[in-house]
Amino acid sequence: MAFSRQFSKRYIFARLGTYGSETKVFAGRDLFGSKLNFSMVHGELRLLGGWPLFVKNHRIEAGHVCAFMFEEEEEGDLSLKVHVLGTVPLQTI
């Protein structure tokens, strides 16, 4: 999972640094969140360790439309909230 270079530089880069930051990610009614690792790869912010397990645990599937919201917590940490908005039909080739 990657976020564009332009978005990463403008909104996230200064908060997470350039390499290996751990961030809490929440979905739905999950109150505790999962800790995932972010890293800058070729100028893009990428979710690394933990993303496949997060997707599985929250039953996110191909075709789901998701909104990603970065929020600053009271402690100053940055968290990511993932909202599954619905599905779109997958086109076959």
N, C-alpha and C positions, 0 to 999 in steps of 0.2 A: 504494500500500500504506500503510495507516494503522493505528496502535495507539490504543486507546481513550484518552480524556482522563484517566480515573481511573488507568489503568496508567501512562501517560506521566508524570503528575505524581508518582505514588508512587515509581516505580523509576528512571526515565530522565532526567527533566527536569533534576535537579541535576547529573547527570554530563555531559550534552551541552550545557546552556545552552539559550537560546531560539531560536537561529537558525544554520542552516548548519553543522552539525558533520559532519566526515568520520569514518566508522567502517569498520573492516574487517569484511566479511561472508564467512563460510565455509559451504560445503555439502559433504556427503559426505566424500570423502578429499582435498579441496582443501586443500593445505598452505599456500598463499600468500595466499588470500583475494582479494576484490575490494574496492576502496574505493568506498563509496556515501555519498551525502550525505543527512543527516537534517535535517529542519526542523520547527519547531512551527508548525502551521497551525490556527487556531481551537482551540487547546488540545490538539490531537492531534499525536502524533509521526508524521511521514510520511517514508517512504523516497522520495527524489526521484531525482536523477540517478543512472543506472546500474542501477536495478532491472529494467527490461525486458531489458537485455542479460544481467544475472545470471540471470534466469529462463530465457532462451533458452540460455545456455551450460550450464546445469545441467539442462536438459530438464524443467523444472517446468511442468506443464500444469494446465488447469482440471480439478478433481476430485481432485488430489493433496492429501493431508492433510499439513500441515507443522507442525512444532514449532519455535518460535523461542526460543533461549536466549541471553540477554545474559550475558556473562562479563567479569570484570575481568582484564586481562592483567597480567603481571609489571611492565610499565612503567607501569601505572596506567591505560592506555587501556581503553576499553570495546569489546568485539567482539561480534558477533552470529553465532551458529551456527544454520544452518537445516537441519533434519533432515526429509527426506521420508519419512513413515511408511507411506504406502500410498495407495490410491485409494478414492474412494466414487463410486457411480454418480451421474451427473448426471440430475436430473429434468427432463423436458421439460414445457413449459407447454401 
